[in-house]
Amino acid sequence: MPSDVSPAPRLLRAFVAVAEELHFTRAAGRLYVAQQALSRDIRTLERELRAELFVRSTRRVVLTAEGERLLPHARRVLAAYAALGEEFGPPGPAGDGGRPLAVDAAAPVSTGQRVLDAARAAAPELEFVARYRSGLTGAAAEIHAGRLDAAFGRYAGLPRDVRAGLSHRLVRYERVAVLLPGGHPLAQRETVPLAALAGETLYAGAGNPDTEEWTDYARTLFEGRGIRLAGPFPKLEGEQEFSRVVRARGWSVLATEVFIGVPGMVLRPLAEPVPLSPVSLVWRRGLRHPGLRVLTEAARALGTREGWCVRPPGSWLPERDAALLRAGG
């Protein structure tokens, strides 16, 4: 590629959207532009870079080698533009404050929902619009696409290039638990030692592209402990469908202490060691909205009052999470 080109952020945003969706219609919908305009921007970018970025056919879109090479650079450039806006953009209501703040709370019963409720109570003059994607991987894609402002979840479970355009703040260490059928031998225990799950198969969202950070957590936790991860299964939409499938298949489920109840099943915290799942407030780098400040203050106040960020003795974190938190990133 030539070294003297500086593609406009709009062109790079178009490229990243198509590269992530591998579908022009979906990418256009993600950016709220006409497909013809998106195709025109991609052709302009290819002309400026003098490189073909996609192989297009009537059935599929595939990144070329040049497109693969450009993608991480494009994400870094967009993250730098966002950081520039965060540092020098107009503060407060003069920036994004005149519009609602779209926040993914993960689930109606969750740490994110509690923070959101507290923020609404603290600033009733601001509009917070709740979304419920259930997974940070899916929410992060929505943040990068501009359809979402903030979300809650396991930040360290996101790929490095995705984290490059995001900022985060630790909100809580949620204790990890197992959801067991009522008749399971371990269901009678108050807590379940990890060693007692050896030989068991647990569902942890494998096959759901929105919750890949949670499946990765489970894989790390299970490694070397003889616990099997249930194989990929199509994404389960909604509490009712989740409950139906889980009960029908007789699954045990890796969850956290704030997980929804399922009729006929019991939630038991894990122990020896105590696994913790870090939950962060995650937002688009460069976001300037008064609602974000309200959310972070609500999270801080709740965490201080309830000890959300205190790690109990004998707790466990994946090394990737621990390293990221130690580094402050």
Helices and strands as residue ranges (DSSP letters): H 9-21, H 24-31, H 35-49, E 54-56, E 61-63, H 65-88, G 92-94, E 101-104, H 111-122, E 128-131, H 136-145, E 150-153, G 155-157, H 160-163, E 166-181, G 185-188, E 192-193, G 194-197, E 201-203, G 209-211, H 212-222, E 228-229, H 239-249, E 252-256, E 265-271, E 274-284, H 290-306, E 315-316, H 319-327
